[in-house]
């Protein structure tokens, strides 16, 4: 009941995934269910488009999150990460392979 009262007042919802934590994948965040209400104020339009494309493409949250974290660790910073994602998205459109 308390959660429901505060749910509408928060700017972000962070959902954790038990399957990820059982596989010792941390942070065990359910990327598909987690979000913020003001994403458009935090990142550029092209980054936001890439982010939404990512959320719509993955089906297996556990495998996706594992690949997502690996790619994030290989990135120098957020800009580099989004450039890699945009490049992967373009390749995915051409080849039909997963974006990550």
N, C-alpha and C positions, 0 to 999 in steps of 0.2 A: 504494500500500500504506500509506503513512504517513497519507494522508487518511482511509482506511477505519479506521485505528486511532483517530484523534482524532475521527472523525465522531460517535461516540456520547457523547463527553464535552462537546461544545460546547452552548451554550444557543441558538445562532442559526445558521441556514444562510442565506447570502446568495448568490443565483445571479444572474449577469450575463447579459445578452442581447445577442449580437453584432448582431442585426438593429437593435436600438435604437441601439447605438453607431454603426453604419454610417449611420443616419439622423440622427446628431448629436443624439440625445435623451439627455440626461444628468440624473440618474444612470441608467445603462442597467441597471436592476434588473428581473429577471424576478419580478414581484410574485406571480404564482401559485405559483412554486416556492420563494420565499423565505419564511421564517417563523422564529418563536422558539418554544421549548417552553413558555414561561411567559407567554404573551400574557394569560391571565386575571388575572395579578397586576399587569399594567402598565396595563390599561385597564378601563373599566366593562363590565358585562354587556351593556348596550345597544350600546356601541361595538364590543364583540367580535362581537355578532350582526350588526351592520352590516358589519363587516370580512369575516366569513365569507360573507355574502350577496354582497358585492363579488367575492370570489375565485371564487365559484361562477357568477357571471353572465357574466364576460368570456370571449370566445372568441379574439379576435385580440389577443394580448398587446401587440403594438406599438402599435396604435391605442388600446387601453385605457390603456396606460402614459402615452402622450402626453396623453390627456384627464385622466388622474389627476393628472399633474404640473401641468397648467394649473389645475385646480380647487384643488390644494394651494397654488399660488402666490397665488391670489385669496383665500385664507383668512387671517384674522388670527392664529389659533393653532389648536392641535389641537382644542379644544372647538368652535370655529366650523366647522372642517373636518368633524367628525363630525356636527354639526347639519345641515350642508348635505347630507352623504351620506344621513342618515336621511330628510331631506325628499325627496331624489331617489329614495330607495328606495320611499317611499310613493307618489310620483307614478308611478314605474316599474310598481308593482303595478297601479295604476289604468289606465295607458295602454299598458303593454307596451313602452314605449321603454326603451333602455338606461339604467342607473342613473347613468352619468356621461356 
